[in-house]
Amino acid sequence: MQQFHATTIVLVRRGPEDVAIAGDGQVTMGEHAIMKNNAKKVRKIYRGNVLSGFAGTVSDAFSLTEKFEKKLEEHGGNLKRAAVALAQTWRSDQGARNLDAMMLVADRDSILLISGTGEVIEPDADYVAIGSGGNYAYAAAHALYDHTDMSAAQIAEESLRIASDICVYTNGHITVETL
């Protein structure tokens, strides 16, 4: 059975008033077929106060996002507490233990990477990228962040454009969400 994959998300924060996430629109079936060009893999959640984006197997990514939204509600929108609660749930749930997905989430104060294996990582930098084109987008975000005055949204979008020129699993149909 072929698996569907969704890829390349980049998140950038230039202070509490300038936070953006961007994702490409490509969904790939297996390694050879593009099934969709304009999927939306980034969005605002928890009353528009949290940005989220996913990469990985589509069904696992949706499951991860849904579980995280429930934890956000349970913890009054506290990003870190919700992420840790989600990780604890995974470690005790045999079926959810190995989701093939990753998620980036951010509010005005924090950026977190949440993996389908229950890891919660707060990156050292104010930018992070995941997915098949994640390394390319990360490198581009790093250079743009350090050497330009571009906004978080501009950096996120341009980083994805650069990644889409290099990675065959990333396309130029980009969605950007901001706080």
PEZIUR-V610798 format. One record per pair of residues at least 12 apart in sequence whose C-alpha atoms are under 8 Angstrom apart, sorted by the first residue. I is the first residue (numbers start at 1). J is the second residue. Records with the same first field share a line. If there is no record, write none. Layout:
I=J, J
This chain:
2=29, 30
3=29, 30, 57
4=27, 28, 29, 30, 57, 58
5=27, 28, 29, 30, 55, 56, 57, 58
6=25, 26, 27, 28, 41, 54, 55, 56, 57, 58, 131
7=23, 24, 26, 27, 54, 55, 56, 130, 131, 132, 133, 169, 170
8=23, 24, 55, 129, 130, 131, 132, 133, 134, 137, 160, 170
9=21, 22, 23, 24, 41, 42, 53, 54, 55, 104, 129, 130, 131, 134, 160
10=22, 23, 127, 128, 129, 130, 134, 137, 138, 156, 159, 160
11=104, 106, 127, 128, 129, 156
12=126, 127, 128, 141, 152, 153, 155, 156
13=111, 126, 127, 152
14=126, 151, 152
15=108
16=108, 109
17=108, 179
18=151, 152, 153, 178, 179
19=106, 107, 108, 152, 153, 178, 179
20=51, 152, 153, 156, 176, 177, 178, 179
21=42, 51, 52, 53, 153, 156, 176, 177, 178
22=42, 53, 153, 156, 157, 160, 174, 175, 176, 177
23=40, 41, 42, 53, 160, 174, 175, 176
24=38, 39, 40, 41, 160, 170, 171, 172, 173, 174, 175
25=37, 38, 39, 40, 41, 170, 171, 172, 173, 174, 175
26=38, 39, 169, 170, 171, 173
27=39, 169
28=169
37=171, 173
38=173
40=175
41=53, 54, 55, 175
42=54, 175, 176, 177
43=177
44=177
45=69
46=69, 72, 73, 77
48=179
49=107, 108, 179
50=79, 105, 106, 107, 108, 179
51=104, 105, 106, 107, 177, 178, 179
52=65, 103, 104, 105, 106
53=103, 104, 105
54=101, 102, 103, 104
55=101, 102, 103, 130, 131
56=100, 101, 102, 131
57=100, 101
58=101
60=99, 100, 101, 116
61=99, 100, 101, 102, 103
64=99, 101, 102, 103, 116
65=103
67=86
68=82, 83, 86
71=83, 85, 86
79=106, 107, 110
80=112
83=114, 120
84=120
86=118
87=117, 118, 119, 120
88=118
90=117, 118
91=118
96=116
97=116, 117, 118
98=116, 117
99=116, 117
100=116, 117
101=115, 116
102=114, 115, 116, 130, 131
103=115, 130
104=129, 130
107=179
108=179
110=122
111=123, 126
127=141, 142
128=141
132=167, 169, 170
133=163, 164, 166, 167, 169, 170
134=163
136=159, 162, 163, 166, 167
137=159, 160, 162, 163
138=159
140=158, 159, 162, 163
141=155, 156, 158, 159
144=159
153=176, 177, 178
156=176
157=174, 176
160=172, 174
161=174
